[in-house]
Amino acid sequence: MDASSSIMEGSSFQRPRVLKRHHPSKRKEVATYFESSDLYYTLFWIVSDDCEAGFIKRTKGKH
């Protein structure tokens, strides 16, 4: 959550969720959900064994 807050302005409207295992790196892929103004975003992260989050991508804002 702290890493997502540093990238996005706004508030989280749902707890982060482990979606799947990232195939090339074999690490867990986590999604965080943010609301900024009137748009909703999903941020995807890869979490390493020592709990460091690496940013992958962000979706376009949706209403």
N, C-alpha and C positions, 0 to 999 in steps of 0.2 A: 504494500500500500504506500509506503514512503517513497519508493522509486516512482510509482505512478503519479503521486502528488507532485513530484519534482518536474515531471514532463507536462502534465495537464493542469489547467486551472479549472476549478469546479469541485464537485463532491462526488464521492462514490455512492452509488445507489444499490449496490449488491456486493456481497462478499466475494473475494477472489475465488476462482474455481480451477482445479487441476483438470484440464481437458483431455490430454493424451500424452503419449511419449513422442517427443520430437525424433523423427526417424534418422536424420543424418548424425545427430549428436547423442542420441539415446538418453536425453535428459527430459525431465518433466516440463510440459508446456502449461503455463498458467495464464488465465484470462482475468483481467480486471475491468470493471465496468464503471464509466464515468459519465456524469452529466455536466455539460458546460453550456450556459445560457439555455437555449431550448433544444440543443442537440445532444444525442447520446453516442458515446464512443466505446469501443472495446480495444484494450491494449493487450498485446500478447508478449509474454516473457518466457525465457528459458531459465530455470533455476538449477544451479550447480549443486554438487554434493555438499559444499560448505555454505549453502543458503545464500549465494550471491545471485542476484537477478540480472539477466542480460536482456535488453530490449530487442524484440524482433520486428514488430510492425504495429500499426494502429489503423483501425477502420475509418472510413469516411463517416462524418456525422450524419445521423438519421433522426428524423422527428419522432 
